[in-house]
Every structure is written in C-alpha cells, then in structure tokens.
Amino acid sequence: MAVSGNVATFRLPTLPTIGEIVKLFNLRAEKQLSQNFLLDLRLTDKIVRKAGMLRDAYVLEVGPGPGGITRSILNAGVAKLLVVEKDTRFIAGLKMLDEAAPGKLQIVHGDILTYKVERAFPKSLQKNWESDPPNVHIIGNLPFSVSTHLIIKWLENVASRDGPFTYGRTQLTLTFQKEVAERLTASTGSRQRSRLSIMAQYLCNVQNCFTIPGRAFVPKPEVDVGVVHFTPLINPQIEQPFKLVEKVVQSVFQFRRKYCHRGVAILFPEAERLQNTEQMLMRADVDPTLRPSELSIPQFKSLCDVYRGLCEESPTLFSYNFREELRQKKMMKKSRSRACFILEEEEEEEEEDVEEEDKSL
Ligand SMILES: C[S@@+](CC[C@H](N)C(=O)[O-])C[C@H]1O[C@@H](n2cnc3c(N)ncnc32)[C@H](O)[C@@H]1O
C-alpha cells in the first residue's frame, strides 16, 4: 500500500520480507536490548502516515532494526532517510535497503542518545520557529527505556531550540509503552496526568495517534504500544527555563495523591517552608487543596512565574534540593542513634511517595 492521499513517486522493488531478513541475517531479538520487531508492513505504513506528508522530506529514523518502518518511510517518497542504529547486526540488512533505494538512505551505526541530530541534514532546511514546521521529521520505534529518556532530552531541546529543533519545529512520531503514551497526552484531571503530561504539553501539541497491541510485535512484549506525534508549539505555554519548569513540576507531582501544597512545599528549605509555600500558592492564585493531577498548564505557568520571582529575590533558592536535605537529616539521625534507627512517620511517608513517583514517571 502506498501512503494514502499522497501520490508517492518512489516504490521499493520487491525485497525479501522482514521476516525473511530476520532469518537471513539471524537477527534474533536481544532481550536485554528490549528488541521487538514489527513485521507487518501495513502497521509500519500506518505509523509513517501519522508522521504527516513525507514527500521530499528529510527523515531521521531511530532504531531501524530489521527495517520495517524504514521501508514504509522510503515508500513515502522522502528525499533522504538517515537511520541511526546501535546494534551492528542490523547493518547488513539495512544495506540491502540502501541498494534498493540508491542515494536515499544513509546508515549510521551509533547511539541516538549521543548522535548530533543538528548535523544530520543540510542547513538550508532550517525554517524560522514561527513558520510552518520544516520538512524534517523524526520517526522511531525504540525500546521504551530509551524513548522515555530521549523524549525528555528532546523536550529540553525544544525549549532551547537546538538539537533536532535547529531546523525549526521538527515533528516527532515515536512509540512508547501505552501507559506512557497516555501520560504524555493526559488532560487536566485525568488519572494518567503526570509530570510527563505537563513537560510535553507546555512545549508541544501532543497527539496519541493509536495503540498497537503487543501481539503485533515479534517477540511479543508484555505491554501494548502507543504511537505519539509531537509538534512543537510556536509559543510554549510556560515561558521559563526548562530546568525551572522541570523542578516545579517534579516537586508538585512528588506527592501525587496529596494536595498540591505538599509538593510545592518541598521547593523550600525547611526553615522557611510554611511561609513560602503559602506565599507562592497565594501569589499564583492556585488552590492549595487541588491534587497535582487537577492543575491545568496555566496554573503550572503561574506557579513557575511566581517561583522564578522568588528565586530572583533569594538567589540560593533554586539550588535547594529537598532530597539532599532529607538525606542529610537521615544521616544525622543515624549517627545520633546508631543502635535503633527509627524513621519518623512523616519521613517514611515522604520517602515512600518519592520512590513511588520515581516509578511512575
Ligand atoms: C524495539 S526495536 C524496533 C526495531 C524496528 N524499528 C521495528 O520497529 O521493527 C528497537 C531498535 O532500536 C535499536 N536501538 C536501541 N537503543 C538504541 C540507541 N540508543 N540508539 C540507536 N538505536 C537503538 C535496537 O537495536 C533496535 O533495533
């Protein structure tokens, strides 16, 4: 099937199926690398359609593996496709695709976490941030651990308009574990609303395109997969440095089942906690008894703006680290009562919540 709606001018010649490529090159999926392959080209076509119009586009595919999505991208009539693959075993199979699509495919054996995307394509593709997105796209079905790490890195790049966003508002189409895809797109008040929802949505228009059942992959992962499309916003909904937004959002969601004042409080050293928390929530006009998931992005914006003001008034505030304070308190207690060390109830609760939030990023 060609990409629907587009009259693609390029079609790959008949090639061995992805399943045959996997057998031919003995590409057994490595469990410790969380490799799961998509062999059904109708599905890979569907993912690629969600990236938008790719005719004459410059595309970076992350983690092509045996090349299912790679074929669909080439068939969409792109000008250039650059693939970054970490596992050398896939390079020979990808070279077959290179021969079938001369001049279109560039294979990089490397790690996307360190690859310099800003050098991948010609500078002439750059567009103003305020213009339509450039004809540059990133597509990938990566292991979940990598894609979550990567999206946080790339969101920071959106904020600073560097890395893949040197070209302008480069669009991303990436897969995530279904639950992460739901968090990325969760709206105010929903159960899945989390730190990731705010960080993604204040910077991008984020769309949960569709879910791929785990059974569509070989080998079958334990979970289903969500395909998510990101288009950076012209104007971020919060105009503060990424690290400041990250700190406020992370703190608020630290105690996700409690009222939001609990999370806001940990932005401040113990000595001035109560007073500053009250002041911050009042100035930001945020009801302290809302749960973190009930806060809208404009409310996070107010919190970030007020916190920025407080940091300007007190220059050491931004470097304050609640966990560090907690760790030092624990160490002092430990040394005071080595024989029987009992955590106070509230600290235990805080520790549990901190751990719980770490798990549910
Ligand atoms: C889940 S498999 C998907 C393969 C293929 N795209 C598909 O859909 O069938 C993930 C692929 O990403 C590659 N990969 C994992 N970590 C990577 C990294 N840091 N940089 C580049 N590729 C990576 C793996 O080797 C593997 O080929």
The ligand as a MOL file (V3000), in Angstrom:
LIG
                    3D

  0  0  0     0  0            999 V3000
M  V30 BEGIN CTAB
M  V30 COUNTS 27 29 0 0 0
M  V30 BEGIN ATOM
M  V30 1 C 12.0250 -2.1110 19.5130 0
M  V30 2 S 13.2970 -2.3850 18.3090 0 CHG=1
M  V30 3 C 12.4480 -1.8200 16.8590 0
M  V30 4 C 13.0820 -2.1750 15.5560 0
M  V30 5 C 12.3490 -1.6660 14.3260 0
M  V30 6 N 12.2940 -0.2410 14.2740 0
M  V30 7 C 10.9500 -2.2570 14.2470 0
M  V30 8 O 10.0040 -1.4780 14.5020 0
M  V30 9 O 10.8070 -3.4330 13.9810 0 CHG=-1
M  V30 10 C 14.3690 -1.0520 18.7360 0
M  V30 11 C 15.5700 -0.8280 17.8450 0
M  V30 12 O 16.2910 0.2910 18.3530 0
M  V30 13 C 17.6740 -0.0130 18.4190 0
M  V30 14 N 18.2460 0.8010 19.4990 0
M  V30 15 C 18.1370 0.6010 20.8280 0
M  V30 16 N 18.7450 1.5740 21.5050 0
M  V30 17 C 19.2600 2.4290 20.5920 0
M  V30 18 C 20.0050 3.6200 20.6760 0
M  V30 19 N 20.3380 4.1570 21.8400 0
M  V30 20 N 20.3700 4.2450 19.5270 0
M  V30 21 C 20.0240 3.7150 18.3250 0
M  V30 22 N 19.3220 2.5710 18.1910 0
M  V30 23 C 18.9370 1.9310 19.3010 0
M  V30 24 C 17.6930 -1.5180 18.7000 0
M  V30 25 O 18.9310 -2.0990 18.3740 0
M  V30 26 C 16.5510 -1.9770 17.8100 0
M  V30 27 O 16.9790 -2.1780 16.5020 0
M  V30 END ATOM
M  V30 BEGIN BOND
M  V30 1 1 1 2
M  V30 2 1 2 3
M  V30 3 1 2 10
M  V30 4 1 3 4
M  V30 5 1 4 5
M  V30 6 1 5 6
M  V30 7 1 5 7
M  V30 8 2 7 8
M  V30 9 1 7 9
M  V30 10 1 10 11
M  V30 11 1 11 12
M  V30 12 1 11 26
M  V30 13 1 12 13
M  V30 14 1 13 14
M  V30 15 1 13 24
M  V30 16 1 14 15
M  V30 17 1 14 23
M  V30 18 2 15 16
M  V30 19 1 16 17
M  V30 20 1 17 18
M  V30 21 2 17 23
M  V30 22 1 18 19
M  V30 23 2 18 20
M  V30 24 1 20 21
M  V30 25 2 21 22
M  V30 26 1 22 23
M  V30 27 1 24 25
M  V30 28 1 24 26
M  V30 29 1 26 27
M  V30 END BOND
M  V30 END CTAB
M  END
